[in-house]
């Protein structure tokens, strides 16, 4: 695996990369409050027959330059630019958490750019069961993170302790996210622009929901795999039904065993195997 930066629209996007240069591409998109390090345990497992690229999302970690907005259509455009800059072909995008919301935006806006998409452990704004999820009082942080400036003021300097709360309650076993990884994630959001970029993802949810609730230009036939950890709350059938109702015509779902919200670290063997099988299923 190699690490370097790629320029996209004047921003430096840091990537982890492995696999044959001319192999089909796999773009791995992390979520909050993580960085591309989230995929450390699966990149090499998937790189034998694929060219795997995992970026720090714009503004996060070693990526520099502030994105204009946290709206997922904008971030999807940047990720399409990254695909082009890296010369990826036959691309599957696999996004976790906010990365999954970006993957959905890519599906809506640029379906021809993808051979397939995997969306992991996330609800899509404006797509069922979105309304049910945002009414859940246990999802209080969606509203808190959307408040202008206040989250940055309270969390700055306390990133590690704040993020620990989410790693502890959302993973099946707290030990699945080790101290080293937690330190890396805290550092990835330690710059003021990084912390703001992460909270801006939540501030954009209303705009995202408005876009996603509108029918797509045409039915989207790109193969989609929706994954949830076995310890995640919510019925996966509700998420699959929502995606189909949103215009995705080829959606399948699966559960990653012995995992909560952070499957790439909680059960990397099972996640890597399922993503590899998805590539085989769609061909190429």
Rosetta silent file (secondary structure, phi, psi, omega in degrees, C-alpha in Angstrom):
SEQUENCE: XXXXXXXXXXXXXXXXXXXXXXXXXXXXXXXXXXXXXXXXXXXXXXXXXXXXXXXXXXXXXXXXXXXXXXXXXXXXXXXXXXXXXXXXXXXXXXXXXXXXXXXXXXXXXXXXXXXXXXXXXXXXXXXXXXXXXXXXXXXXXXXXXXXXXXXXXXXXXXXXXXXXXXXXXXXXXXXXXXXXXXXXXXXXXXXXXXXXXXXXXXXXXXXXXXXXXXXXXXXXXXXXXXXXXXXXXXXXXXXXXXXXXXXXXXXXXXXXXXXXXXXXXXXXXXXXXXXXXXXXXXXX
SCORE:     score description
SCORE:     0.000 S_00000001
   1 L     0.000  137.687  178.409    0.000    0.000    0.000 S_00000001
   2 E  -118.871  154.971  174.846    1.195    3.487   -0.884 S_00000001
   3 E  -125.742  135.156  175.760    0.073    6.910    0.335 S_00000001
   4 E  -162.632 -179.254 -177.621    0.226   10.125   -1.659 S_00000001
   5 E  -115.309  146.685  178.664   -1.897   13.139   -2.626 S_00000001
   6 E  -124.615  135.182  179.986   -3.950   13.779   -5.755 S_00000001
   7 E   -86.247  128.748  176.317   -5.122   17.245   -6.825 S_00000001
   8 E  -136.132  116.906  179.009   -8.848   17.628   -7.437 S_00000001
   9 L    49.691   44.315  175.955  -10.357   21.080   -8.086 S_00000001
  10 L    80.994   -0.389  177.668   -7.462   22.796   -6.340 S_00000001
  11 E  -105.555  149.750  175.879   -7.597   20.562   -3.272 S_00000001
  12 E   -96.283  113.844 -179.770   -5.030   17.968   -2.232 S_00000001
  13 E  -102.310  115.113  179.004   -6.806   14.663   -1.605 S_00000001
  14 E   -79.193  134.153 -178.589   -4.659   12.187    0.339 S_00000001
  15 E  -130.448  150.656  163.800   -5.154    8.571   -0.696 S_00000001
  16 E  -101.344  136.924 -172.475   -4.120    5.093    0.337 S_00000001
  17 E  -142.701  139.902  176.629   -3.645    2.956   -2.756 S_00000001
  18 E  -155.579  158.029  176.116   -2.845   -0.677   -3.503 S_00000001
  19 L   104.405  166.160 -178.606   -3.256   -3.212   -6.294 S_00000001
  20 L   -61.213  137.515 -175.161   -2.409   -3.505  -10.000 S_00000001
  21 L   -59.707  -36.663 -174.393   -2.606   -0.186  -11.837 S_00000001
  22 L   -96.900    9.697  179.516   -4.714   -1.566  -14.708 S_00000001
  23 L   -79.981  161.034  174.807   -7.085   -3.649  -12.539 S_00000001
  24 E   -55.279  146.270 -172.994  -10.753   -2.702  -11.986 S_00000001
  25 E   -91.722  146.888  172.952  -11.079    0.091   -9.447 S_00000001
  26 E  -131.206  116.628 -179.776  -12.507    0.047   -5.934 S_00000001
  27 E  -103.572  118.500 -177.884  -13.014    3.413   -4.237 S_00000001
  28 E  -104.047  121.845 -177.003  -13.451    3.176   -0.442 S_00000001
  29 E  -115.110  120.782 -178.529  -15.089    6.180    1.264 S_00000001
  30 L   -80.331  174.286  176.758  -14.960    6.522    5.039 S_00000001
  31 L  -122.141 -161.017 -179.512  -17.477    8.221    7.302 S_00000001
  32 L   -94.169  141.288   -4.349  -17.563   10.250   10.500 S_00000001
  33 L  -101.839   62.680 -174.968  -15.512   10.418   12.717 S_00000001
  34 L  -119.478 -177.990  175.525  -12.954    8.420   10.773 S_00000001
  35 L  -134.607 -171.852  179.194  -10.411    8.764    7.967 S_00000001
  36 H   -62.167  -16.566  176.978   -9.117    6.414    5.280 S_00000001
  37 H   -60.012  -20.931  178.231   -7.324    4.559    8.091 S_00000001
  38 H   -55.822  -27.316 -175.764  -10.691    2.884    8.729 S_00000001
  39 H  -100.074   10.792 -176.063   -9.920    0.594    5.767 S_00000001
  40 L   -52.555  -39.213 -174.215   -6.361   -0.250    6.816 S_00000001
  41 L   -82.757   -9.601 -177.599   -7.240   -3.889    7.534 S_00000001
  42 L  -115.655  -14.203 -175.004   -9.091   -4.556    4.269 S_00000001
  43 H   -58.775  -52.691 -177.879   -7.175   -2.678    1.564 S_00000001
  44 H   -66.875  -29.663  178.333   -4.540   -5.353    0.984 S_00000001
  45 H   -64.833  -28.295 -175.449   -7.175   -8.107    1.252 S_00000001
  46 H  -101.006   -4.268 -168.928   -9.011   -6.539   -1.704 S_00000001
  47 L   -92.482    0.140 -178.473   -6.023   -5.430   -3.785 S_00000001
  48 L   -63.650  -43.405 -176.864   -4.986   -8.713   -5.391 S_00000001
  49 L  -121.870   14.113  179.387   -7.307   -8.269   -8.374 S_00000001
  50 E  -137.739  153.534  171.234   -8.462   -4.687   -7.882 S_00000001
  51 E   -96.283  108.080 -172.758   -6.872   -1.255   -7.740 S_00000001
  52 E   -97.910  128.277  177.147   -8.035   -0.007   -4.357 S_00000001
  53 E  -127.056  126.191  178.210   -8.071    3.709   -3.541 S_00000001
  54 E  -125.864  107.372 -179.217   -9.142    5.016   -0.127 S_00000001
  55 E   -90.177  153.142  156.894   -9.078    8.820    0.264 S_00000001
  56 L   -73.159  123.394 -178.331   -9.264   11.018    3.306 S_00000001
  57 L   -57.712  155.060 -173.750  -12.440   12.894    2.427 S_00000001
  58 L   -49.881  126.624  178.731  -11.923   16.551    1.475 S_00000001
  59 L    89.482  -11.948 -174.225  -10.638   18.569    4.405 S_00000001
  60 L  -100.063  144.731  172.900  -10.101   15.537    6.651 S_00000001
  61 L    58.645 -123.038 -178.127   -6.788   14.116    7.877 S_00000001
  62 L   -87.968    1.516  174.080   -4.011   14.565    5.341 S_00000001
  63 L   -84.537  134.669 -174.478   -6.372   16.034    2.715 S_00000001
  64 E  -124.201  147.728 -174.789   -6.036   19.814    2.515 S_00000001
  65 L   108.717  129.498 -176.234   -8.316   22.483    1.144 S_00000001
  66 L   -86.848  125.344  175.269  -11.801   23.269    2.423 S_00000001
  67 L   -65.897  153.676 -177.138  -14.732   21.938    0.374 S_00000001
  68 L   -63.413  -32.495 -174.043  -17.342   24.512   -0.560 S_00000001
  69 L  -159.512  162.827  174.165  -20.098   22.634    1.267 S_00000001
  70 L   -90.630    5.525  179.667  -20.871   19.367    2.981 S_00000001
  71 L   -62.043  137.457 -170.989  -23.625   18.605    0.470 S_00000001
  72 H   -72.461  -24.063  174.823  -23.160   15.088   -0.818 S_00000001
  73 H   -65.932  -37.976  177.884  -23.723   16.052   -4.455 S_00000001
  74 H   -67.295  -45.619 -179.746  -20.696   18.363   -4.184 S_00000001
  75 H   -66.241  -34.300  176.547  -18.574   15.716   -2.474 S_00000001
  76 H   -64.386  -38.133  177.123  -19.689   13.163   -5.078 S_00000001
  77 H   -62.596  -40.556  177.901  -18.472   15.513   -7.818 S_00000001
  78 H   -65.124  -38.165  178.909  -15.102   15.706   -6.102 S_00000001
  79 H   -70.188  -32.489  173.074  -14.959   11.909   -5.842 S_00000001
  80 H   -65.292  -38.237  175.207  -15.757   11.625   -9.544 S_00000001
  81 H   -62.871  -37.450  177.405  -12.841   13.989  -10.121 S_00000001
  82 H   -65.958  -41.433  176.909  -10.669   11.733   -7.986 S_00000001
  83 H   -56.681  -45.162  179.524  -11.735    8.698  -10.030 S_00000001
  84 H   -67.178  -42.359 -178.238  -10.648   10.531  -13.167 S_00000001
  85 H   -65.388  -32.002  178.905   -7.409   11.819  -11.678 S_00000001
  86 H   -85.621   -9.928 -178.571   -6.458    8.305  -10.556 S_00000001
  87 L    68.772   31.273 -179.859   -7.463    6.790  -13.910 S_00000001
  88 L   -74.014  145.519  177.816   -9.760    4.252  -12.261 S_00000001
  89 L  -133.216  160.814 -178.326  -11.940    2.088  -14.499 S_00000001
  90 L    46.297   54.210 -167.426  -14.817   -0.363  -13.892 S_00000001
  91 L   -83.658  131.710  162.502  -15.237    1.381  -10.563 S_00000001
  92 E  -105.346  129.816  173.757  -17.141    0.108   -7.569 S_00000001
  93 E  -104.581  128.803  178.531  -17.541    2.750   -4.864 S_00000001
  94 E  -120.436  112.918 -175.369  -18.003    1.380   -1.352 S_00000001
  95 E  -117.843  135.029  177.706  -18.983    4.010    1.201 S_00000001
  96 E  -107.810  136.859  175.824  -19.428    3.679    4.944 S_00000001
  97 L    58.503 -127.927  178.787  -21.568    6.074    6.995 S_00000001
  98 H   -56.773  -33.838  175.787  -21.282    9.523    5.350 S_00000001
  99 H   -58.737  -32.778  175.583  -19.190    7.828    2.659 S_00000001
 100 H   -68.948  -35.033  175.442  -22.297    5.774    1.848 S_00000001
 101 H   -65.911  -36.758  176.110  -24.316    8.955    1.440 S_00000001
 102 H   -67.251  -40.739  177.096  -21.684   10.192   -1.004 S_00000001
 103 H   -59.233  -40.879  178.480  -21.846    6.859   -2.851 S_00000001
 104 H   -63.788  -41.600  178.093  -25.632    7.310   -3.168 S_00000001
 105 H   -62.288  -38.992  175.762  -25.125   10.820   -4.562 S_00000001
 106 H   -62.223  -40.627  178.118  -22.692    9.411   -7.124 S_00000001
 107 H   -61.033  -42.908 -179.040  -25.309    6.826   -8.104 S_00000001
 108 H   -69.081  -43.306 -170.371  -27.937    9.527   -8.632 S_00000001
 109 H   -90.064  -33.318 -173.333  -25.709   12.020  -10.426 S_00000001
 110 L  -137.823   54.780 -176.307  -23.191    9.877  -12.301 S_00000001
 111 H   -60.245  -28.184 -178.791  -24.509    6.294  -12.589 S_00000001
 112 H   -71.717  -15.069 -179.197  -22.560    5.772  -15.801 S_00000001
 113 H   -82.495   -8.717 -172.953  -19.309    6.372  -13.891 S_00000001
 114 L  -122.112  142.665  169.693  -19.827    3.294  -11.698 S_00000001
 115 L   -87.135  -23.283  179.787  -19.929   -0.455  -12.238 S_00000001
 116 E  -174.380  169.046  178.644  -21.464   -0.902   -8.813 S_00000001
 117 E  -145.910  141.097  172.213  -21.864    0.622   -5.368 S_00000001
 118 E  -117.909  129.162 -179.956  -21.848   -0.666   -1.809 S_00000001
 119 E  -116.553  125.318 -168.613  -23.536    1.434    0.879 S_00000001
 120 E  -124.751  125.551  168.227  -22.685    0.491    4.449 S_00000001
 121 L    52.261   54.732  179.521  -24.306    1.215    7.804 S_00000001
 122 L  -158.442  151.419  168.667  -26.048    4.462    6.994 S_00000001
 123 L   -98.392  144.168 -179.333  -29.421    6.004    6.295 S_00000001
 124 L   -94.648  123.943  178.611  -29.667    8.216    3.218 S_00000001
 125 L   -53.189  129.580  179.094  -31.167   11.690    3.843 S_00000001
 126 L    85.344   -5.375 -177.889  -34.598   11.896    2.258 S_00000001
 127 L  -117.411  129.566 -179.004  -34.772    8.127    1.645 S_00000001
 128 L   -52.933  138.525    8.405  -36.770    5.803    3.915 S_00000001
 129 L   -96.469   47.276 -176.312  -36.342    5.161    6.770 S_00000001
 130 H   -53.317  -51.162 -176.740  -34.873    8.675    7.063 S_00000001
 131 H   -61.842  -37.760  177.595  -37.865   10.244    8.831 S_00000001
 132 H   -65.749  -42.295 -178.362  -37.995    7.410   11.338 S_00000001
 133 H   -64.420  -46.196 -175.638  -34.266    7.653   12.054 S_00000001
 134 H   -72.733  -14.322  173.607  -34.203   11.409   12.659 S_00000001
 135 L   -83.440  -11.343 -177.271  -37.130   11.077   15.103 S_00000001
 136 L   -73.601  118.467 -177.775  -35.100    8.634   17.200 S_00000001
 137 H   -64.128  -18.953  177.760  -33.882   10.478   20.343 S_00000001
 138 H   -73.437  -13.132  178.571  -30.802    8.243   20.429 S_00000001
 139 H   -99.684   40.185 -176.450  -29.669    9.927   17.191 S_00000001
 140 L   -59.712  -28.422 -173.104  -29.366   13.280   18.995 S_00000001
 141 H   -69.985  -21.342  175.965  -26.004   14.070   17.410 S_00000001
 142 H   -57.196  -46.446 -178.699  -27.547   14.654   13.964 S_00000001
 143 H   -71.952  -42.506 -178.770  -29.207   17.816   15.328 S_00000001
 144 H   -61.416  -45.933 -177.821  -26.273   18.865   17.521 S_00000001
 145 H   -65.994  -21.686 -177.880  -23.732   18.579   14.703 S_00000001
 146 H   -82.600  -11.015  179.352  -25.939   20.694   12.439 S_00000001
 147 L   -70.614  132.152  179.251  -25.822   23.730   14.744 S_00000001
 148 L   -63.567  131.662  168.607  -23.480   26.409   13.321 S_00000001
 149 L    70.499  -36.921 -173.708  -20.154   26.842   15.174 S_00000001
 150 H   -59.963  -46.798  179.399  -21.238   25.368   18.527 S_00000001
 151 H   -58.318  -41.129  178.023  -19.998   21.792   17.959 S_00000001
 152 H   -60.120  -43.147 -177.563  -16.568   23.080   16.923 S_00000001
 153 H   -63.359  -40.208 -175.521  -16.347   25.247   20.047 S_00000001
 154 H   -83.075  -31.150 -173.760  -17.253   22.387   22.395 S_00000001
 155 H   -92.675  -27.730 -178.028  -15.402   19.530   20.703 S_00000001
 156 L   -55.254  127.740 -176.988  -12.163   21.303   19.685 S_00000001
 157 L    86.616  -10.796  179.991   -9.359   19.995   21.870 S_00000001
 158 L  -124.930   23.841 -175.160  -11.575   17.140   23.077 S_00000001
 159 H   -55.685  -45.756 -176.065  -11.866   15.187   19.822 S_00000001
 160 H   -60.537  -47.792 -178.730  -10.532   11.947   21.288 S_00000001
 161 H   -65.375  -41.404 -179.110  -12.956   11.892   24.233 S_00000001
 162 H   -65.900  -46.030 -179.535  -15.927   12.915   22.087 S_00000001
 163 H   -66.129  -34.822  179.198  -15.224   10.353   19.373 S_00000001
 164 H   -55.358  -38.588  179.460  -14.647    7.634   22.000 S_00000001
 165 H   -54.916  -45.629 -176.826  -18.297    7.978   23.020 S_00000001
 166 H   -74.572  -39.996  177.227  -19.455    6.985   19.526 S_00000001
 167 H   -61.082  -37.886 -176.629  -16.863    4.239   19.040 S_00000001
 168 H   -71.490  -41.642 -174.556  -17.913    2.711   22.367 S_00000001
 169 H   -86.806  -20.549 -175.352  -21.680    2.756   21.845 S_00000001
 170 H  -100.018  -13.159  176.148  -21.788    1.932   18.133 S_00000001
 171 L   -93.008  152.201  179.544  -19.335   -0.975   17.993 S_00000001
 172 L   -64.518  -41.199  176.332  -20.324   -4.468   19.113 S_00000001
 173 L  -129.000  129.114 -177.314  -17.211   -4.624   21.303 S_00000001
 174 H   -56.026  -34.106 -175.259  -15.395   -1.467   22.464 S_00000001
 175 H   -69.500  -10.039 -178.249  -12.010   -3.135   21.944 S_00000001
 176 H   -65.105  -27.916  176.865  -12.670   -3.411   18.181 S_00000001
 177 L  -106.895   97.298 -173.585  -11.457    0.170   17.713 S_00000001
 178 L   -71.260  166.981 -177.230   -8.026    0.165   19.408 S_00000001
 179 H   -58.139  -40.002 -179.619   -6.361    3.149   21.049 S_00000001
 180 H   -58.470  -45.866  179.783   -3.957    3.636   18.127 S_00000001
 181 H   -64.961  -40.897 -179.416   -6.834    3.996   15.664 S_00000001
 182 H   -63.117  -38.048  176.310   -8.715    6.331   17.978 S_00000001
 183 H   -64.075  -41.458  179.676   -5.652    8.565   18.237 S_00000001
 184 H   -62.618  -42.729 -179.165   -5.349    8.643   14.440 S_00000001
 185 H   -67.701  -41.238  178.238   -9.003    9.655   14.031 S_00000001
 186 H   -60.417  -42.250  178.814   -8.782   12.370   16.668 S_00000001
 187 H   -65.406  -35.247 -177.647   -5.732   13.809   14.915 S_00000001
 188 H   -63.155  -22.727 -179.880   -7.523   13.636   11.536 S_00000001
 189 L  -113.015   13.809 -172.800  -10.109   16.147   12.817 S_00000001
 190 L   -77.806  -23.462  176.038   -7.807   18.240   15.004 S_00000001
 191 L   -75.688  142.957 -179.498   -7.383   21.119   12.528 S_00000001
 192 H   -53.672  -40.312 -179.126  -10.219   23.680   12.730 S_00000001
 193 H   -69.375  -28.791  178.327  -11.008   23.221    9.026 S_00000001
 194 H   -72.040  -45.566  179.096  -11.137   19.441    9.464 S_00000001
 195 H   -61.274  -42.723  178.312  -13.542   19.569   12.392 S_00000001
 196 H   -63.978  -42.179  179.859  -15.750   22.003   10.473 S_00000001
 197 H   -58.442  -41.357  179.213  -15.691   19.820    7.351 S_00000001
 198 H   -65.554  -44.394  178.926  -16.936   16.856    9.394 S_00000001
 199 H   -70.937  -28.762  177.221  -19.770   18.783   11.034 S_00000001
 200 H   -62.519  -26.915  175.689  -20.670   20.366    7.692 S_00000001
 201 H   -58.101  -38.903 -179.931  -21.653   16.893    6.465 S_00000001
 202 H   -77.045  -36.311  179.509  -24.497   17.026    9.014 S_00000001
 203 H   -63.901  -20.072 -179.010  -25.350   20.659    8.303 S_00000001
 204 L   -90.980   -1.583 -173.713  -26.031   19.634    4.711 S_00000001
 205 H   -58.506  -40.065 -179.169  -28.550   16.905    5.574 S_00000001
 206 H   -62.695  -43.603  177.324  -31.604   19.090    4.881 S_00000001
 207 H   -65.820  -40.228  177.654  -30.281   20.014    1.433 S_00000001
 208 H   -59.895  -45.631 -177.423  -29.306   16.380    0.815 S_00000001
 209 H   -62.746  -38.682  178.740  -32.785   15.189    1.779 S_00000001
 210 H   -62.576  -42.823  179.148  -34.451   17.662   -0.584 S_00000001
 211 H   -67.135  -47.360 -173.237  -32.341   16.413   -3.484 S_00000001
 212 H   -71.668  -24.221 -179.412  -32.676   12.718   -2.645 S_00000001
 213 L   -77.308  -13.666  176.249  -36.436   12.810   -2.118 S_00000001
 214 L   -82.767  144.851  178.843  -36.952   13.860   -5.737 S_00000001
 215 L   -61.124  145.018  175.886  -37.151   11.052   -8.300 S_00000001
 216 L   -67.327  164.632 -179.082  -33.924   10.445  -10.239 S_00000001
 217 L   -57.141  -35.234  179.260  -33.757   11.450  -13.888 S_00000001
 218 L  -153.977  157.320  176.270  -34.197    7.797  -14.841 S_00000001
 219 L   -55.243  140.677 -175.082  -34.316    4.456  -12.997 S_00000001
 220 E  -102.375  114.722 -175.286  -30.814    3.508  -11.864 S_00000001
 221 L   -97.743    3.984  177.283  -29.819   -0.016  -12.881 S_00000001
 222 L   -61.567  131.893  179.170  -26.307    0.058  -11.377 S_00000001
 223 E   -62.605  135.537 -178.341  -25.911   -2.924   -9.001 S_00000001
 224 E  -130.107  134.224  175.248  -26.033   -1.843   -5.354 S_00000001
 225 E  -114.540  122.894  176.957  -25.117   -3.802   -2.228 S_00000001
 226 E  -107.073  126.544 -175.392  -26.433   -2.502    1.097 S_00000001
 227 E  -121.638  143.112  172.029  -24.626   -3.800    4.200 S_00000001
 228 E  -136.390  146.078  173.377  -25.307   -3.523    7.931 S_00000001
 229 E   -70.377  149.110 -175.373  -23.448   -4.892   10.920 S_00000001
 230 L   -63.155  -25.599 -178.943  -25.301   -7.612   12.819 S_00000001
 231 L   -94.474    1.464  176.920  -25.393   -5.502   15.998 S_00000001
 232 L   -69.966  146.776  175.109  -26.756   -2.387   14.258 S_00000001
 233 L   -80.590  159.916  178.736  -30.280   -1.316   15.175 S_00000001
 234 L    94.843  146.077 -179.222  -32.986   -1.185   12.544 S_00000001
 235 L   -86.495  122.641 -178.606  -34.338   -3.754   10.085 S_00000001
 236 H   -58.805  -28.165 -179.954  -32.231   -3.985    6.923 S_00000001
 237 H   -60.862  -33.825  179.030  -35.434   -4.665    4.954 S_00000001
 238 H   -66.203  -37.547  179.678  -36.580   -1.101    5.628 S_00000001
 239 H   -70.611  -40.483  178.733  -33.362    0.282    4.150 S_00000001
 240 H   -65.036  -42.544  178.503  -33.572   -1.942    1.086 S_00000001
 241 H   -62.277  -40.446  179.016  -37.185   -0.946    0.473 S_00000001
 242 H   -62.779  -43.552  179.851  -36.239    2.711    0.791 S_00000001
 243 H   -64.312  -40.369  178.358  -33.425    2.427   -1.746 S_00000001
 244 H   -65.677  -40.796  178.824  -35.671    0.652   -4.236 S_00000001
 245 H   -65.828  -23.494  179.711  -38.367    3.293   -3.772 S_00000001
 246 L   -84.268    2.998  173.948  -35.693    5.938   -4.457 S_00000001
 247 L   108.150    4.575  176.862  -35.128    4.543   -7.958 S_00000001
 248 E   -89.609  117.550 -171.992  -32.438    1.885   -7.499 S_00000001
 249 L   -94.186  -11.693 -178.295  -33.650   -1.173   -9.405 S_00000001
 250 L  -128.504   78.627 -176.050  -30.842   -3.646   -8.585 S_00000001
 251 E  -118.837  131.739  170.744  -30.385   -3.657   -4.825 S_00000001
 252 E  -127.742  159.412 -178.742  -29.366   -6.557   -2.603 S_00000001
 253 E  -130.575  160.558  177.776  -28.581   -6.578    1.091 S_00000001
 254 E  -157.767  160.380 -179.887  -26.451   -8.509    3.529 S_00000001
 255 E  -111.418  134.048  173.941  -25.438   -8.571    7.168 S_00000001
 256 E   -93.006  117.012 -175.013  -21.834   -8.513    8.376 S_00000001
 257 L   -67.427  155.786  173.488  -21.622  -10.879   11.339 S_00000001
 258 L    52.175   43.505 -176.868  -20.065   -9.969   14.701 S_00000001
 259 L  -147.334  144.516  168.642  -20.059   -6.289   13.874 S_00000001
 260 L   -97.683 -124.652 -173.391  -21.706   -3.086   14.920 S_00000001
 261 L   -80.096  -20.844 -169.797  -21.342    0.160   12.991 S_00000001
 262 L  -113.474   64.101 -171.369  -17.639   -0.154   12.111 S_00000001
 263 H   -59.901  -33.929 -176.943  -17.441   -3.383   10.112 S_00000001
 264 H   -62.596  -23.392  177.515  -14.141   -2.580    8.393 S_00000001
 265 H  -107.364  -30.796 -177.636  -12.460   -2.766   11.790 S_00000001
 266 H   -77.453  -37.114  178.683  -14.802   -5.053   13.715 S_00000001
 267 L  -146.183   68.005 -175.806  -14.884   -7.842   11.129 S_00000001
 268 H   -62.448  -33.004 -179.705  -12.520   -6.954    8.273 S_00000001
 269 H   -62.088  -47.388 -177.925  -12.312  -10.541    7.000 S_00000001
 270 H   -68.002  -40.987  179.957  -16.065  -10.812    6.481 S_00000001
 271 H   -65.309  -46.002 -179.992  -16.411   -7.337    4.958 S_00000001
 272 H   -60.416  -41.695 -179.911  -13.520   -7.862    2.540 S_00000001
 273 H   -64.223  -39.320 -178.059  -14.934  -11.233    1.497 S_00000001
 274 H   -71.076  -38.770  177.213  -18.394   -9.758    0.880 S_00000001
 275 H   -67.305  -37.408  177.118  -17.050   -6.857   -1.178 S_00000001
 276 H   -64.223  -39.836  179.574  -14.907   -9.271   -3.211 S_00000001
 277 H   -67.562  -35.752  177.093  -17.978  -11.437   -3.848 S_00000001
 278 H   -60.559  -42.356  175.530  -19.932   -8.388   -4.950 S_00000001
 279 H   -58.452  -44.116  179.771  -17.270   -7.733   -7.595 S_00000001
 280 H   -64.115  -40.116 -177.397  -17.596  -11.323   -8.784 S_00000001
 281 H   -63.904  -38.601 -176.733  -21.388  -11.111   -8.858 S_00000001
 282 H   -90.754  -11.158  178.641  -21.506   -8.050  -11.084 S_00000001
 283 L    82.470  152.421  177.873  -18.571   -9.161  -13.235 S_00000001
 284 L    85.682    0.000    0.000  -15.432   -7.269  -14.184 S_00000001
